[in-house]
Amino acid sequence: MNGENMSPMLLGVLEAREALRGIMEETSLSRNAFLSDRYDADIYLKREDLTPVRSYKIRGAFNFFRKAIRDYDSSSLSFVCASAGNHAQGFAFACSHFEKNGVIFMPVTTPQQKIMKTGSFGGDYIEVRLIGDTFDECYAAAHDYAADKDAKMVPPFDHADIIEGQATVGLEILNEQMGIPIDLMIVPVGGGGLSAGLVQVFAEKSPLTEFIFVEPEGAPSLKDSLLAGERVNLKTINNFVDGAAVGKIGELNFTHLKDQSAGKVFLANEDSLCETIIEMLNVEGTVLEPAGALSIEALRHIPRDKISGKTVVCVTSGGNFDFERLPEVKERALKSAGLKKFFILRLPQRPGALRDFLDILGPHDDITRFEYLKKSARNFGSVLIGIESSSADEFQALLHRMDGLGFTYQDITHDENIANLIL
């Protein structure tokens, strides 16, 4: 590639991409026939879930290490980060590759599987320290360590070298893989490192490409910040999409994204996202973590005329799925599809009352949970009941029969406050 007419930003991304060739080839960009047929479009998946650490985070971490070692006295250089996820694994890989010592601060609650996986990438070059219950506590501890030991703090997303590394995703797509114009790029957003890098590359090399950014509904840090015109610190976040659940988008990242329209940010419902995860696993055999499925989930909700006949690229950002979460993901997918519901049923305390209820169940209705909660009155008791059926229409018929026979019940399927207490 001729760099004479390239901006300093693109030259930096090109240099990062060339350096990355030493540890990984470009991740695949391929047309997905299943999604393309469904949406009457050419849907391509940029498979960042297929990097050596199964996420794009390796790009930014590697680039940060490369430039730090180049610019500082590398003989005594050491590194530190805070992460319980993909950034930790990218960091560990870089420590091992460059043969530099690093310390990773993780919450005490981090699953052992994640600790072991991070250790397999870093080997003897890393040390994992468990501290606190939250990422914020780990992040503070990592900063303290960096100051005390004169170690280089490697942030997960809010740094120019991290953004530059993540931007190599865009350079691969445009320079090496896609020979036709891209109408729409769909990109997941957490802290904003990937999206900040991509918008810069596409602004120079494919300015007519439209972007849609996807955040979890329970962590809308970019959308809320765009609506407010400044970075917003979310008071609470839903951690289900742990790879993208960030309370405050990166400062430098927001400077590259602040001119985007809030209308371009789609918020993915966590339960609906589970449908996409299960579908991609069952139909395509593709394992995606919740954050990695965000861009595909957005396809289900974008107006059909916006994507029909278009060339669309979805970035699948990670595949580090903990299969211990599979039962929860399957149940949330069923709830989202209307195939499973939970009720608190007020059942009369008399012989035959339960039989009366069972008799109104349809041939495709299956009781998956039955738990007597308490005797709420002299003649009635409360029962937690979970029912799974073959279609949402079956539930409509069941509710009609329950109403007709005078059963008193409360649908708590989507009531987070009650569900978190008793389910």
PLY file of the C-alpha trace (Angstrom):
ply
format ascii 1.0
element vertex 423
property float x
property float y
property float z
element edge 422
property int vertex1
property int vertex2
end_header
0.00 0.00 0.00
1.29 3.44 -0.97
1.47 5.60 2.13
2.33 8.90 0.41
-1.24 10.23 0.53
-2.20 8.73 3.87
-2.89 10.76 6.99
-0.71 10.28 10.09
-3.62 8.41 11.67
-3.84 5.91 8.83
-0.08 5.53 8.70
-0.11 4.65 12.39
-2.87 2.08 11.88
-0.99 0.62 8.92
2.15 0.28 11.03
0.15 -1.42 13.75
-1.39 -3.80 11.21
2.00 -4.75 9.79
3.30 -5.45 13.31
0.26 -7.63 14.06
1.11 -9.87 11.11
3.85 -11.31 13.29
1.30 -12.89 15.63
-1.90 -13.30 13.60
-3.33 -13.20 10.11
-6.35 -11.06 9.37
-9.53 -12.47 10.85
-11.99 -13.74 8.28
-14.60 -11.58 6.60
-17.14 -13.82 4.94
-20.67 -13.58 3.62
-23.10 -15.39 5.89
-25.70 -17.15 3.75
-28.14 -17.74 6.63
-28.34 -14.07 7.63
-28.16 -12.83 4.05
-31.17 -14.92 3.03
-33.15 -13.86 6.09
-32.64 -10.14 5.55
-32.45 -10.09 1.74
-29.03 -8.47 1.91
-25.36 -9.33 1.67
-24.43 -9.77 5.32
-20.73 -10.20 6.06
-19.32 -11.14 9.46
-15.94 -9.81 10.55
-14.94 -12.64 12.85
-12.98 -11.05 15.67
-14.06 -14.02 17.76
-11.40 -15.99 15.84
-8.27 -14.12 16.98
-5.73 -16.06 19.09
-7.52 -14.86 22.25
-11.02 -15.00 20.68
-11.58 -11.23 20.74
-10.32 -8.06 19.08
-8.77 -6.91 22.36
-5.47 -8.50 21.41
-5.01 -5.79 18.77
-5.02 -2.82 21.12
-3.01 -4.52 23.85
-0.35 -5.69 21.39
-0.05 -2.23 19.87
0.24 -0.59 23.30
3.05 -2.96 24.32
4.84 -2.58 20.98
4.95 1.19 21.20
5.83 1.31 24.90
8.77 -1.04 24.36
9.88 1.07 21.40
9.62 4.40 23.20
10.86 3.57 26.70
13.77 1.79 28.34
12.48 -1.72 27.83
15.03 -3.48 30.02
13.12 -2.75 33.23
9.68 -2.13 31.73
6.73 -3.89 33.33
2.99 -3.61 32.79
-0.27 -3.71 34.73
-3.98 -3.79 33.90
-7.38 -4.36 35.47
-9.76 -6.74 33.75
-11.72 -9.93 34.27
-12.38 -10.53 30.60
-11.04 -10.16 27.09
-8.64 -7.30 27.84
-6.89 -9.47 30.45
-6.35 -12.20 27.88
-5.00 -9.81 25.26
-2.74 -8.28 27.91
-1.49 -11.72 28.97
-0.79 -12.73 25.37
1.25 -9.56 24.85
3.24 -10.11 28.05
4.23 -13.58 26.90
4.98 -12.50 23.32
7.23 -9.59 24.35
8.59 -11.48 27.37
7.59 -8.71 29.76
6.24 -9.11 33.26
2.70 -7.99 33.93
0.22 -7.93 36.78
-3.51 -8.32 36.18
-5.96 -7.19 38.85
-9.25 -9.11 38.78
-12.29 -9.05 41.08
-12.43 -11.77 43.72
-15.65 -12.96 42.07
-13.93 -13.77 38.75
-14.72 -17.38 37.70
-11.75 -19.73 37.99
-12.15 -20.66 34.34
-11.35 -17.09 33.28
-8.35 -16.92 35.60
-6.97 -20.17 34.21
-7.53 -19.10 30.62
-5.74 -15.81 31.19
-2.89 -17.70 32.83
-2.57 -20.01 29.83
-1.88 -17.02 27.57
0.55 -15.27 29.92
2.37 -18.19 31.48
5.18 -17.24 33.84
5.16 -13.63 32.65
1.95 -12.65 34.41
0.64 -12.56 37.94
-3.09 -12.43 38.68
-4.13 -10.58 41.82
-7.71 -10.89 43.04
-9.01 -7.83 44.85
-12.43 -6.37 45.62
-15.82 -7.23 44.20
-16.01 -4.76 41.32
-14.00 -3.62 38.34
-13.69 -0.11 39.83
-11.86 -1.51 42.85
-9.50 -3.45 40.57
-8.91 -0.43 38.39
-7.99 1.70 41.41
-5.64 -1.02 42.68
-3.99 -1.27 39.26
-3.40 2.49 39.18
-1.89 2.39 42.67
0.38 -0.46 41.60
1.46 1.43 38.47
2.42 4.45 40.58
4.23 2.42 43.27
6.16 0.13 40.90
6.59 2.52 37.97
4.74 0.05 35.76
2.93 0.96 32.54
-0.83 0.97 33.00
-2.52 -0.63 29.97
-6.09 0.74 29.83
-8.82 -1.39 28.25
-9.98 1.24 25.75
-9.24 4.87 26.61
-5.82 5.40 25.02
-4.60 6.45 21.56
-2.45 3.33 21.12
-5.35 1.06 22.08
-7.67 2.81 19.61
-4.99 2.61 16.91
-4.67 -1.13 17.46
-8.41 -1.74 17.33
-8.63 0.36 14.15
-6.67 -2.34 12.32
-10.00 -4.20 12.06
-11.18 -1.52 9.65
-7.96 -1.51 7.65
-8.21 -5.27 7.11
-11.79 -4.94 5.90
-11.17 -2.10 3.47
-7.64 -2.83 2.22
-7.43 -6.60 2.24
-10.85 -8.19 2.25
-13.72 -6.17 0.79
-13.61 -5.39 -2.90
-17.04 -3.73 -3.06
-18.48 -0.69 -1.28
-19.91 -1.24 2.19
-23.29 0.38 2.78
-23.59 -0.27 6.49
-21.17 -1.11 9.32
-22.70 -2.48 12.53
-20.32 -2.24 15.48
-20.67 -3.18 19.16
-19.77 -0.50 21.70
-18.52 -0.84 25.26
-15.79 1.59 26.21
-15.58 2.81 22.61
-12.07 1.77 21.55
-13.15 -0.30 18.55
-15.80 2.12 17.32
-13.53 5.15 17.77
-10.88 3.46 15.65
-13.27 2.30 12.94
-14.98 5.65 12.39
-11.60 7.29 11.77
-10.49 4.68 9.25
-13.81 4.71 7.40
-14.00 8.52 7.39
-10.88 8.55 5.23
-11.23 5.39 3.21
-14.99 4.81 2.92
-16.81 8.00 3.92
-20.15 6.96 2.42
-20.44 3.92 4.70
-23.11 4.42 7.34
-22.51 3.26 10.92
-24.87 1.73 13.44
-23.50 1.32 16.96
-24.93 -1.32 19.30
-24.92 -1.15 23.09
-26.61 -3.30 25.73
-29.91 -1.84 26.89
-28.59 -2.01 30.44
-25.41 -0.01 29.71
-26.16 2.80 27.23
-23.03 4.85 27.93
-22.56 6.10 24.34
-26.21 6.81 23.62
-26.80 8.68 26.86
-23.59 10.66 26.36
-24.59 11.65 22.82
-28.02 12.72 24.03
-26.44 14.81 26.81
-23.68 16.23 24.61
-21.07 15.12 27.13
-19.82 11.95 28.77
-22.37 10.54 31.19
-21.52 8.32 34.14
-24.29 5.72 34.36
-25.59 5.27 37.89
-26.30 1.58 37.41
-25.49 -0.94 34.70
-26.63 -4.45 33.82
-23.51 -6.63 33.69
-25.04 -9.45 31.65
-23.23 -8.29 28.49
-19.99 -8.15 30.44
-17.80 -7.41 27.40
-19.69 -4.19 26.69
-21.23 -3.16 30.02
-19.30 0.04 30.70
-20.51 2.77 33.04
-18.74 5.63 31.23
-17.43 5.71 27.69
-13.76 6.54 27.30
-12.81 10.23 27.21
-10.62 10.04 24.11
-13.03 7.60 22.50
-15.91 10.02 22.94
-13.99 12.80 21.19
-14.03 10.60 18.07
-17.70 9.65 18.46
-19.33 12.82 19.81
-20.44 13.99 16.35
-22.40 10.80 15.73
-26.18 10.93 16.02
-27.73 9.29 19.06
-30.25 7.84 16.61
-27.47 5.67 15.18
-27.06 3.88 18.51
-29.27 0.81 18.92
-29.85 -0.58 22.41
-30.03 -4.38 22.48
-32.34 -5.98 25.02
-30.40 -8.58 27.00
-33.11 -11.26 26.76
-33.56 -10.76 23.03
-29.79 -10.93 22.61
-29.91 -14.43 24.10
-32.13 -15.52 21.21
-29.39 -14.46 18.80
-26.67 -16.24 20.80
-28.66 -19.51 20.83
-29.63 -19.21 17.17
-26.06 -18.64 15.99
-24.93 -21.61 18.09
-27.68 -23.95 16.88
-27.89 -22.90 13.23
-24.33 -21.83 12.41
-22.32 -23.60 15.09
-20.81 -20.21 15.98
-19.98 -19.56 19.63
-20.40 -15.89 20.50
-20.25 -14.20 23.87
-23.05 -11.69 24.56
-20.98 -8.70 23.39
-19.91 -10.64 20.31
-23.54 -11.13 19.26
-24.61 -7.48 19.60
-24.13 -6.54 15.94
-26.10 -9.56 14.70
-28.87 -8.87 17.21
-29.24 -5.38 15.74
-30.19 -6.88 12.36
-33.44 -8.15 13.84
-34.57 -4.65 14.74
-33.25 -2.40 11.97
-36.09 -1.49 9.54
-35.99 -4.00 6.70
-35.86 -1.33 3.99
-32.67 0.03 5.56
-30.75 -3.20 4.94
-32.60 -4.97 2.10
-30.37 -5.15 -0.96
-27.46 -3.56 0.93
-23.94 -4.73 1.72
-23.66 -4.94 5.50
-20.70 -5.82 7.73
-21.28 -6.94 11.32
-18.31 -7.12 13.68
-18.55 -10.18 15.93
-16.25 -8.89 18.62
-15.68 -11.93 20.82
-16.32 -15.62 21.38
-15.26 -16.13 25.00
-18.53 -17.65 26.10
-18.65 -19.37 29.47
-20.79 -22.45 28.86
-21.77 -22.51 32.53
-24.00 -19.59 31.52
-25.76 -21.61 28.81
-28.81 -22.61 30.93
-29.41 -18.96 31.83
-28.97 -17.84 28.22
-31.38 -20.53 26.97
-34.01 -19.56 29.53
-33.70 -15.86 28.72
-34.00 -16.68 25.02
-37.20 -18.65 25.63
-38.65 -15.79 27.69
-37.80 -13.27 25.00
-39.42 -15.41 22.30
-42.57 -15.74 24.41
-42.08 -19.50 24.83
-41.58 -19.51 28.59
-43.35 -17.61 31.33
-43.31 -17.45 35.10
-46.40 -16.75 37.18
-47.29 -16.32 40.80
-50.57 -18.23 40.96
-53.11 -17.75 43.75
-54.31 -21.29 44.31
-57.36 -22.19 46.48
-56.51 -24.37 49.50
-58.99 -27.15 48.73
-58.79 -30.67 47.36
-58.74 -30.75 43.57
-57.63 -27.12 43.07
-54.32 -28.11 41.54
-56.04 -30.67 39.31
-58.38 -27.93 38.08
-55.37 -25.88 37.03
-53.57 -28.80 35.38
-56.69 -29.63 33.38
-56.58 -26.28 31.57
-53.02 -26.74 30.33
-52.74 -27.28 26.58
-51.10 -30.31 24.94
-47.89 -28.31 24.33
-47.71 -26.65 27.75
-45.01 -28.04 30.02
-44.55 -27.14 33.70
-40.83 -26.56 34.27
-41.03 -25.21 37.81
-43.57 -25.54 40.61
-42.83 -24.12 44.03
-45.21 -23.43 46.90
-44.25 -20.00 48.23
-46.53 -19.40 51.20
-50.07 -19.55 52.46
-51.09 -15.98 51.73
-54.59 -16.23 53.23
-56.74 -18.75 55.07
-58.17 -20.21 51.93
-55.47 -19.44 49.35
-51.76 -20.08 48.80
-49.19 -18.60 46.42
-47.41 -20.84 43.94
-44.44 -19.98 41.72
-44.99 -21.77 38.43
-42.89 -21.83 35.26
-44.47 -22.96 32.01
-42.83 -23.61 28.66
-44.84 -23.95 25.47
-44.31 -24.49 21.75
-45.50 -21.04 20.64
-46.50 -17.67 22.03
-50.05 -18.31 20.73
-50.36 -21.27 23.10
-49.85 -18.90 26.02
-52.56 -16.57 24.80
-54.99 -19.49 24.79
-53.85 -20.60 28.24
-54.30 -17.13 29.74
-57.76 -16.94 28.21
-58.72 -20.22 29.91
-57.23 -19.09 33.23
-59.21 -15.86 33.11
-62.35 -17.72 32.18
-62.12 -19.98 35.22
-61.33 -17.10 37.56
-57.74 -17.96 38.45
-55.83 -15.09 40.04
-52.23 -14.79 38.84
-49.38 -12.35 38.24
-47.07 -12.67 35.22
-43.56 -11.99 36.56
-41.65 -13.11 33.46
-40.23 -9.67 32.77
-40.50 -8.17 36.25
-36.82 -7.86 37.15
-37.45 -6.80 40.74
-39.54 -9.86 41.61
-37.66 -12.27 39.37
-34.31 -11.42 40.95
-35.71 -12.30 44.36
-37.43 -15.62 43.69
-36.28 -17.09 40.36
0 1
1 2
2 3
3 4
4 5
5 6
6 7
7 8
8 9
9 10
10 11
11 12
12 13
13 14
14 15
15 16
16 17
17 18
18 19
19 20
20 21
21 22
22 23
23 24
24 25
25 26
26 27
27 28
28 29
29 30
30 31
31 32
32 33
33 34
34 35
35 36
36 37
37 38
38 39
39 40
40 41
41 42
42 43
43 44
44 45
45 46
46 47
47 48
48 49
49 50
50 51
51 52
52 53
53 54
54 55
55 56
56 57
57 58
58 59
59 60
60 61
61 62
62 63
63 64
64 65
65 66
66 67
67 68
68 69
69 70
70 71
71 72
72 73
73 74
74 75
75 76
76 77
77 78
78 79
79 80
80 81
81 82
82 83
83 84
84 85
85 86
86 87
87 88
88 89
89 90
90 91
91 92
92 93
93 94
94 95
95 96
96 97
97 98
98 99
99 100
100 101
101 102
102 103
103 104
104 105
105 106
106 107
107 108
108 109
109 110
110 111
111 112
112 113
113 114
114 115
115 116
116 117
117 118
118 119
119 120
120 121
121 122
122 123
123 124
124 125
125 126
126 127
127 128
128 129
129 130
130 131
131 132
132 133
133 134
134 135
135 136
136 137
137 138
138 139
139 140
140 141
141 142
142 143
143 144
144 145
145 146
146 147
147 148
148 149
149 150
150 151
151 152
152 153
153 154
154 155
155 156
156 157
157 158
158 159
159 160
160 161
161 162
162 163
163 164
164 165
165 166
166 167
167 168
168 169
169 170
170 171
171 172
172 173
173 174
174 175
175 176
176 177
177 178
178 179
179 180
180 181
181 182
182 183
183 184
184 185
185 186
186 187
187 188
188 189
189 190
190 191
191 192
192 193
193 194
194 195
195 196
196 197
197 198
198 199
199 200
200 201
201 202
202 203
203 204
204 205
205 206
206 207
207 208
208 209
209 210
210 211
211 212
212 213
213 214
214 215
215 216
216 217
217 218
218 219
219 220
220 221
221 222
222 223
223 224
224 225
225 226
226 227
227 228
228 229
229 230
230 231
231 232
232 233
233 234
234 235
235 236
236 237
237 238
238 239
239 240
240 241
241 242
242 243
243 244
244 245
245 246
246 247
247 248
248 249
249 250
250 251
251 252
252 253
253 254
254 255
255 256
256 257
257 258
258 259
259 260
260 261
261 262
262 263
263 264
264 265
265 266
266 267
267 268
268 269
269 270
270 271
271 272
272 273
273 274
274 275
275 276
276 277
277 278
278 279
279 280
280 281
281 282
282 283
283 284
284 285
285 286
286 287
287 288
288 289
289 290
290 291
291 292
292 293
293 294
294 295
295 296
296 297
297 298
298 299
299 300
300 301
301 302
302 303
303 304
304 305
305 306
306 307
307 308
308 309
309 310
310 311
311 312
312 313
313 314
314 315
315 316
316 317
317 318
318 319
319 320
320 321
321 322
322 323
323 324
324 325
325 326
326 327
327 328
328 329
329 330
330 331
331 332
332 333
333 334
334 335
335 336
336 337
337 338
338 339
339 340
340 341
341 342
342 343
343 344
344 345
345 346
346 347
347 348
348 349
349 350
350 351
351 352
352 353
353 354
354 355
355 356
356 357
357 358
358 359
359 360
360 361
361 362
362 363
363 364
364 365
365 366
366 367
367 368
368 369
369 370
370 371
371 372
372 373
373 374
374 375
375 376
376 377
377 378
378 379
379 380
380 381
381 382
382 383
383 384
384 385
385 386
386 387
387 388
388 389
389 390
390 391
391 392
392 393
393 394
394 395
395 396
396 397
397 398
398 399
399 400
400 401
401 402
402 403
403 404
404 405
405 406
406 407
407 408
408 409
409 410
410 411
411 412
412 413
413 414
414 415
415 416
416 417
417 418
418 419
419 420
420 421
421 422
